[in-house]
Amino acid sequence: MDDELMTVEEIADRLKMHPESVRRWLREGSMLGVRISRAAGWRVERREVDRFLREGPRRKENERPD
């Protein structure tokens, strides 16, 4: 399901990354997600994780391409 919500831990496990890396991407806006609460953490749609894998981090509007 594309609209399935994933936790930071699930994403980190899938990407073989540390959960703090995923949290940093979310805080920076490189990956889009919703912070439910401080205790509950972030949720990210599976399609956003798939997009991140295909296209890489999102760019900020004023950031120039490499």
LUMFI-545070 format. One line per field, with one value per atom (N, C-alpha, C): residue number from 1; x, y, z; atom name. Coordinates in Angstrom, 1 decimal. Layout:
<dokols>
nr <- NUM,... .
x <- X,... .
y <- Y,... .
z <- Z,... .
atom <- CA,... .
</dokols>
This chain:
<dokols>
nr <- 1,1,1,2,2,2,3,3,3,4,4,4,5,5,5,6,6,6,7,7,7,8,8,8,9,9,9,10,10,10,11,11,11,12,12,12,13,13,13,14,14,14,15,15,15,16,16,16,17,17,17,18,18,18,19,19,19,20,20,20,21,21,21,22,22,22,23,23,23,24,24,24,25,25,25,26,26,26,27,27,27,28,28,28,29,29,29,30,30,30,31,31,31,32,32,32,33,33,33,34,34,34,35,35,35,36,36,36,37,37,37,38,38,38,39,39,39,40,40,40,41,41,41,42,42,42,43,43,43,44,44,44,45,45,45,46,46,46,47,47,47,48,48,48,49,49,49,50,50,50,51,51,51,52,52,52,53,53,53,54,54,54,55,55,55,56,56,56,57,57,57,58,58,58,59,59,59,60,60,60,61,61,61,62,62,62,63,63,63,64,64,64,65,65,65,66,66,66 .
x <- 0.8,0.0,0.9,0.6,1.4,1.2,0.0,-0.3,0.0,0.7,1.1,2.1,1.9,2.8,3.9,5.1,6.3,6.9,7.5,8.2,9.6,10.3,11.7,12.5,12.2,12.9,12.7,11.5,11.2,12.0,12.0,12.7,14.2,14.8,16.2,16.5,15.7,15.9,15.9,15.0,14.9,16.1,16.6,17.7,19.0,19.0,20.3,21.1,20.3,20.9,20.6,21.3,21.0,19.7,18.8,17.6,17.8,18.9,19.2,19.4,20.0,20.1,18.8,17.8,16.5,15.8,16.0,15.4,16.0,17.3,18.0,17.4,17.2,16.6,15.2,14.4,13.1,13.2,14.0,14.2,14.6,15.5,16.0,15.0,14.0,13.1,13.5,14.6,15.1,14.1,13.4,12.4,11.2,10.0,8.8,8.1,7.7,7.0,6.2,5.5,4.7,5.2,5.5,5.9,4.6,4.3,3.0,3.1,4.2,4.5,5.9,6.4,7.8,7.9,6.9,7.0,6.7,5.8,5.4,6.3,7.0,7.9,7.3,8.0,7.7,7.0,6.1,5.5,5.8,6.1,6.4,5.6,5.0,4.3,5.3,5.0,5.9,6.2,5.3,5.6,6.7,6.8,7.9,9.2,9.2,10.5,10.9,10.0,10.3,10.8,10.2,10.7,12.1,12.3,13.7,14.7,14.4,15.3,15.5,14.5,14.7,15.4,15.0,15.4,16.4,16.5,17.4,16.7,17.5,17.0,16.3,15.2,14.5,15.4,15.4,16.1,15.3,15.9,15.2,15.0,14.0,13.7,14.9,15.6,16.7,18.1,18.1,19.3,19.5,20.7,21.0,21.4,21.0,21.4,22.9,23.5,25.0,25.4 .
y <- -1.2,0.0,1.2,2.2,3.4,4.3,4.3,5.2,4.7,3.5,3.0,3.9,4.1,5.0,4.1,4.6,3.9,4.8,4.1,4.8,5.0,5.8,6.1,4.7,3.9,2.7,1.7,1.7,0.8,1.3,2.6,3.2,2.9,3.2,2.9,1.5,0.6,-0.9,-1.2,-0.6,-0.9,-0.3,0.8,1.5,1.1,0.3,-0.2,1.1,2.0,3.3,3.4,4.3,4.6,5.5,5.2,6.0,7.5,7.9,9.4,10.0,9.2,9.8,10.1,9.2,9.4,10.6,10.7,11.9,13.2,13.2,14.4,14.7,13.8,14.0,14.6,14.1,14.7,16.1,16.4,17.7,18.7,18.3,19.1,19.4,18.5,18.5,17.8,17.0,16.2,15.0,14.6,13.6,14.2,14.0,14.6,13.6,14.1,13.2,14.1,13.5,14.2,13.8,14.7,14.4,14.4,13.2,13.0,13.7,13.4,14.0,13.7,14.3,14.0,12.5,12.0,10.6,9.6,9.9,9.0,9.1,10.2,10.4,10.7,10.4,10.7,9.5,9.9,8.9,9.4,8.5,8.8,7.9,8.4,7.5,6.7,5.5,4.5,5.1,5.8,6.3,7.4,8.2,9.1,8.4,7.3,6.5,6.0,5.5,5.0,6.2,7.4,8.5,8.9,8.9,9.2,8.2,7.0,6.0,6.2,6.6,6.8,8.1,9.2,10.6,11.2,10.7,11.3,12.3,13.1,14.1,15.2,15.7,16.9,18.1,19.0,20.2,21.4,22.3,23.5,24.4,25.2,26.1,26.9,27.5,28.3,27.6,26.3,25.5,25.2,25.4,25.2,23.7,23.2,21.8,21.7,20.5,20.3,20.5 .
z <- 0.0,0.0,0.0,-0.9,-1.0,0.2,0.8,1.9,3.2,3.3,4.6,5.3,6.6,7.3,8.0,7.9,8.4,9.5,10.5,11.6,11.2,12.0,11.7,11.8,12.8,12.9,11.7,11.2,10.0,8.8,8.6,7.5,7.6,8.8,9.1,8.8,9.2,9.0,7.5,6.8,5.4,4.6,5.0,4.4,4.9,6.0,6.6,7.1,7.7,8.2,9.7,10.4,11.8,11.8,12.8,12.9,13.0,13.6,13.7,12.3,11.4,10.0,9.4,9.6,9.1,9.8,11.1,11.8,11.3,11.0,10.5,9.1,8.2,6.9,7.1,8.1,8.3,8.8,9.8,10.3,9.3,8.4,7.3,6.2,6.1,5.0,3.8,3.9,2.8,2.5,3.5,3.4,4.1,3.5,4.1,5.0,6.2,7.1,8.1,9.0,10.0,11.4,12.2,13.6,14.4,14.9,15.6,17.0,17.7,19.0,19.3,20.4,20.8,21.2,21.9,22.3,21.2,20.4,19.3,18.1,17.9,16.8,15.5,14.4,13.1,12.4,11.4,10.5,9.0,8.1,6.8,5.9,4.8,3.9,3.1,2.9,2.2,0.8,0.1,-1.2,-1.1,0.0,0.2,0.4,1.1,1.2,-0.1,-0.9,-2.3,-3.1,-3.0,-3.8,-3.4,-2.1,-1.5,-2.1,-2.2,-2.8,-4.2,-5.0,-6.4,-6.7,-6.0,-6.4,-5.5,-4.3,-3.3,-2.5,-1.7,-0.8,-1.6,-1.0,-1.6,-1.5,-2.4,-2.4,-1.9,-1.2,-0.7,-2.0,-1.9,-3.1,-3.5,-2.6,-3.0,-3.2,-3.1,-3.3,-4.7,-5.2,-6.6,-6.8,-8.0,-8.3,-8.4,-8.2,-8.3,-9.7 .
atom <- N,CA,C,N,CA,C,N,CA,C,N,CA,C,N,CA,C,N,CA,C,N,CA,C,N,CA,C,N,CA,C,N,CA,C,N,CA,C,N,CA,C,N,CA,C,N,CA,C,N,CA,C,N,CA,C,N,CA,C,N,CA,C,N,CA,C,N,CA,C,N,CA,C,N,CA,C,N,CA,C,N,CA,C,N,CA,C,N,CA,C,N,CA,C,N,CA,C,N,CA,C,N,CA,C,N,CA,C,N,CA,C,N,CA,C,N,CA,C,N,CA,C,N,CA,C,N,CA,C,N,CA,C,N,CA,C,N,CA,C,N,CA,C,N,CA,C,N,CA,C,N,CA,C,N,CA,C,N,CA,C,N,CA,C,N,CA,C,N,CA,C,N,CA,C,N,CA,C,N,CA,C,N,CA,C,N,CA,C,N,CA,C,N,CA,C,N,CA,C,N,CA,C,N,CA,C,N,CA,C,N,CA,C,N,CA,C,N,CA,C,N,CA,C,N,CA,C,N,CA,C .
</dokols>
